Amino acid sequence: MDGQPSLWTGPLSEPGPFLAEVPQASVMAVPLEVQGDRAAALCVTRSEHRSPFAAEDLTLLSEFAKPGQSRRRAGMGPSRPAAS
């Protein structure tokens, strides 16, 4: 993975080649919805060298998963309208 974005399109029964490099001591996942349908998941992990995720972390991650609201609620400026 080398700190770069990675993509695995192999069978789900086989772990991606970078999976061994992903810390997995604490894991969170929230669904990403597009027009009311679950389209994907936003997943984050934390290594054993850091404290485990807490309920507040899940609340924040859930805000990032909300369409059109994550940037504004995270204090990162106004949300941009969805592209047509």
C-alpha positions in Angstrom: 0.0 0.0 0.0 2.9 2.4 0.7 0.6 5.1 2.0 -1.2 5.4 -1.4 -4.8 4.8 -2.2 -5.4 1.1 -3.1 -8.1 -0.8 -4.9 -8.8 -4.6 -4.8 -11.2 -6.0 -7.3 -10.5 -9.7 -6.6 -12.9 -12.2 -5.2 -14.3 -11.3 -1.7 -13.1 -14.6 -0.4 -9.5 -13.5 -0.9 -8.1 -10.5 1.1 -6.6 -7.7 -0.8 -2.8 -7.6 -1.1 -2.6 -4.6 1.2 -4.9 -6.0 3.9 -1.9 -7.1 6.1 -0.7 -3.5 6.2 -4.0 -2.1 7.5 -4.1 -1.8 11.3 -7.1 -3.6 12.7 -7.0 -3.2 16.5 -10.1 -1.0 16.4 -12.4 -0.7 13.4 -15.4 1.5 12.5 -17.7 1.4 9.5 -20.7 3.5 8.4 -22.9 3.0 5.4 -22.7 5.4 2.5 -26.1 6.0 0.9 -26.9 7.3 -2.6 -30.5 8.4 -3.2 -31.6 6.2 -0.2 -29.7 3.1 -1.3 -26.7 1.7 0.5 -23.9 2.0 -2.1 -20.8 1.5 0.0 -19.2 1.7 3.4 -16.7 4.2 4.9 -14.3 2.2 7.0 -11.5 3.3 9.3 -9.1 1.4 11.4 -6.7 2.2 14.2 -3.6 0.3 15.3 -3.0 -1.2 18.7 -0.6 1.7 19.5 -3.5 4.1 19.9 -6.6 4.0 22.1 -9.6 2.2 20.6 -12.3 4.2 18.9 -15.1 5.6 21.2 -18.8 6.4 20.6 -17.8 10.0 19.8 -15.6 8.8 17.0 -18.4 6.9 15.5 -20.7 9.9 15.7 -18.1 12.0 13.8 -17.6 9.3 11.2 -21.4 9.1 10.7 -21.4 12.9 10.0 -18.9 12.4 7.2 -21.1 9.7 5.7 -24.2 12.0 5.4 -24.6 13.4 1.9 -24.1 17.1 1.5 -23.6 17.8 5.2 -20.3 16.4 6.2 -18.1 19.4 5.2 -20.3 22.0 6.9 -20.8 20.0 10.1 -17.1 19.2 10.4 -16.4 23.0 10.3 -14.7 22.7 6.9 -16.8 25.4 5.1 -20.1 25.3 3.2 -21.2 22.2 1.4 -21.2 22.3 -2.4 -24.4 21.4 -4.2 -24.4 18.0 -5.7 -23.3 17.8 -9.4 -26.1 17.4 -11.9 
